[in-house]
Amino acid sequence: MILVTGATGNVGRHVVGELLCANARIRALSRDPASANLPGDVEVARTDEMPMDGVTSLFLNPAVFWHGLGDVLDRAKSAGVTRVVMLSSAAALDTDPSNHIAAHHLEVERAIEDSGLEWTFVRPGEFSSNALAWSEAIRAGEPVREPFAAARTTPIHERDIAAVAALALTADDLVGAKPVLSGPESLTHPDMVRIIGEVTGRPARFEEITPEETRKEMLTMPYMREGLVDTLLRMRAESLDRPAEISPEVERITGRPGRTFAEWAADHSDGFR
Ligand SMILES: NC(=O)c1ccc[n+]([C@@H]2O[C@H](COP(=O)([O-])OP(=O)(O)OC[C@H]3O[C@@H](n4cnc5c(N)ncnc54)[C@H](OP(=O)(O)O)[C@@H]3O)[C@@H](O)[C@H]2O)c1
């Protein structure tokens, strides 16, 4: 039995889908199982109850466990879990100690390493699904407003992250691996906005704003603290005018090329119309 945390989220829902295709037995966690809307043959349990009986492997999304990870790992070990596949981040490669995203993911990775369980740390870069934050502006016919128009990124389809995670959960080749994952193209955010417009047939525009203006707006959002906002802005500024690195890992591990941003936009076109 595989326990999937964050199972209703961007990546988790696809982890469930990939595991179902592999005929795995799955228990999915949600804070509200009644509205989880997962396939009927998936057992759904409450996140705060986290039943571990019969579980051998765990898909761990750190967004679900900002606190209490040590307790989760202790309970997993006592229940007979042998493997953890963690949704980490490519930011973990950044050696700058002021990078809050790197520090958080490295702390979780270290706790898992210290637990003595088998592990895989899946380290994706920017999710294509971050573009869902633009849907309100695009639906309203307003421009997507962001700084650093020339900054490049390699957006990854959440389904490709899930495909790698599912293989790490069901086969042994990725035990002890930290695959860094990216999408197959180097794009700017204005490129991505244009592609959404082309795929959905809905005109979509990009407008560059200053980092200062962005900082002020981000600080009004829930969960956005100064250190995190500064880290996000610094990471964007550092990717100005250089091609983002494209990782071969999705294709090497899954045997199929990573999905393009246009494929992602087609899969999510309803959200932009
Ligand atoms: N976004 C990126 O570009 C990026 C890049 C690299 C790595 N990552 C990693 O990926 C993670 C996000 O993955 P994701 O997008 O798949 O997650 P997500 O969709 O934001 O969340 C997954 C699920 O977790 C549950 N959840 C959310 N907040 C929670 C909370 N405070 N307490 C308990 N449960 C909560 C929700 O399910 P229920 O409502 O059903 O409980 C949600 O559907 C990040 O935290 C980071 O570690 C992200």
The ligand as an SDF file (V2000), in Angstrom:
LIG
                    3D

 48 52  0  0  0  0  0  0  0  0999 V2000
    5.4370   25.5350   -7.4000 N   0  0  0  0  0  0  0  0  0  0  0  0
    6.6660   25.3160   -7.8070 C   0  0  0  0  0  0  0  0  0  0  0  0
    7.1440   25.9140   -8.7820 O   0  0  0  0  0  0  0  0  0  0  0  0
    7.5230   24.3020   -7.0790 C   0  0  0  0  0  0  0  0  0  0  0  0
    8.8150   24.0410   -7.5580 C   0  0  0  0  0  0  0  0  0  0  0  0
    9.5930   23.0770   -6.9150 C   0  0  0  0  0  0  0  0  0  0  0  0
    9.0890   22.3860   -5.8240 C   0  0  0  0  0  0  0  0  0  0  0  0
    7.8240   22.6520   -5.3830 N   0  0  0  0  0  0  0  0  0  0  0  0
    7.3390   21.8620   -4.2120 C   0  0  0  0  0  0  0  0  0  0  0  0
    6.0220   21.4390   -4.4750 O   0  0  0  0  0  0  0  0  0  0  0  0
    5.1820   21.7760   -3.3690 C   0  0  0  0  0  0  0  0  0  0  0  0
    3.7760   22.0630   -3.8650 C   0  0  0  0  0  0  0  0  0  0  0  0
    3.2600   20.9110   -4.5320 O   0  0  0  0  0  0  0  0  0  0  0  0
    1.7820   20.9610   -5.1480 P   0  0  0  0  0  0  0  0  0  0  0  0
    1.6750   22.1660   -6.0280 O   0  0  0  0  0  0  0  0  0  0  0  0
    1.4540   19.6250   -5.6930 O   0  0  0  0  0  0  0  0  0  0  0  0
    0.9760   21.1930   -3.8120 O   0  0  0  0  0  0  0  0  0  0  0  0
   -0.4430   21.8930   -3.6570 P   0  0  0  0  0  0  0  0  0  0  0  0
   -1.2940   21.5580   -4.8410 O   0  0  0  0  0  0  0  0  0  0  0  0
   -0.2400   23.3320   -3.3090 O   0  0  0  0  0  0  0  0  0  0  0  0
   -0.9580   21.1860   -2.3190 O   0  0  0  0  0  0  0  0  0  0  0  0
   -1.1710   19.7790   -2.2880 C   0  0  0  0  0  0  0  0  0  0  0  0
   -2.3210   19.4690   -1.3610 C   0  0  0  0  0  0  0  0  0  0  0  0
   -1.8730   19.6270   -0.0300 O   0  0  0  0  0  0  0  0  0  0  0  0
   -2.9720   19.9780    0.8130 C   0  0  0  0  0  0  0  0  0  0  0  0
   -2.5480   21.1650    1.5650 N   0  0  0  0  0  0  0  0  0  0  0  0
   -2.2590   22.3950    1.0780 C   0  0  0  0  0  0  0  0  0  0  0  0
   -1.8820   23.2310    2.0630 N   0  0  0  0  0  0  0  0  0  0  0  0
   -1.9290   22.5040    3.2020 C   0  0  0  0  0  0  0  0  0  0  0  0
   -1.6610   22.7960    4.5680 C   0  0  0  0  0  0  0  0  0  0  0  0
   -1.2650   24.0240    4.9510 N   0  0  0  0  0  0  0  0  0  0  0  0
   -1.8090   21.8030    5.4650 N   0  0  0  0  0  0  0  0  0  0  0  0
   -2.2040   20.5640    5.1110 C   0  0  0  0  0  0  0  0  0  0  0  0
   -2.4900   20.2300    3.8260 N   0  0  0  0  0  0  0  0  0  0  0  0
   -2.3460   21.1880    2.9000 C   0  0  0  0  0  0  0  0  0  0  0  0
   -4.1660   20.2730   -0.1210 C   0  0  0  0  0  0  0  0  0  0  0  0
   -5.0120   19.1280   -0.1070 O   0  0  0  0  0  0  0  0  0  0  0  0
   -6.3840   19.0580    0.7640 P   0  0  0  0  0  0  0  0  0  0  0  0
   -7.0350   20.4110    0.6520 O   0  0  0  0  0  0  0  0  0  0  0  0
   -7.1410   17.9690    0.0470 O   0  0  0  0  0  0  0  0  0  0  0  0
   -5.9690   18.6980    2.1250 O   0  0  0  0  0  0  0  0  0  0  0  0
   -3.5250   20.3920   -1.4900 C   0  0  0  0  0  0  0  0  0  0  0  0
   -4.3720   19.9500   -2.5270 O   0  0  0  0  0  0  0  0  0  0  0  0
    5.8570   23.0130   -2.7500 C   0  0  0  0  0  0  0  0  0  0  0  0
    5.5080   23.1860   -1.4050 O   0  0  0  0  0  0  0  0  0  0  0  0
    7.3080   22.6950   -2.9350 C   0  0  0  0  0  0  0  0  0  0  0  0
    7.7100   21.8590   -1.8590 O   0  0  0  0  0  0  0  0  0  0  0  0
    7.0410   23.5870   -5.9760 C   0  0  0  0  0  0  0  0  0  0  0  0
  1  2  1  0
  2  3  2  0
  2  4  1  0
  4  5  1  0
  4 48  2  0
  5  6  2  0
  6  7  1  0
  7  8  2  0
  8  9  1  0
  8 48  1  0
  9 10  1  0
  9 46  1  0
 10 11  1  0
 11 12  1  0
 11 44  1  0
 12 13  1  0
 13 14  1  0
 14 15  2  0
 14 16  1  0
 14 17  1  0
 17 18  1  0
 18 19  2  0
 18 20  1  0
 18 21  1  0
 21 22  1  0
 22 23  1  0
 23 24  1  0
 23 42  1  0
 24 25  1  0
 25 26  1  0
 25 36  1  0
 26 27  1  0
 26 35  1  0
 27 28  2  0
 28 29  1  0
 29 30  1  0
 29 35  2  0
 30 31  1  0
 30 32  2  0
 32 33  1  0
 33 34  2  0
 34 35  1  0
 36 37  1  0
 36 42  1  0
 37 38  1  0
 38 39  2  0
 38 40  1  0
 38 41  1  0
 42 43  1  0
 44 45  1  0
 44 46  1  0
 46 47  1  0
M  CHG  2   8   1  16  -1
M  END
$$$$
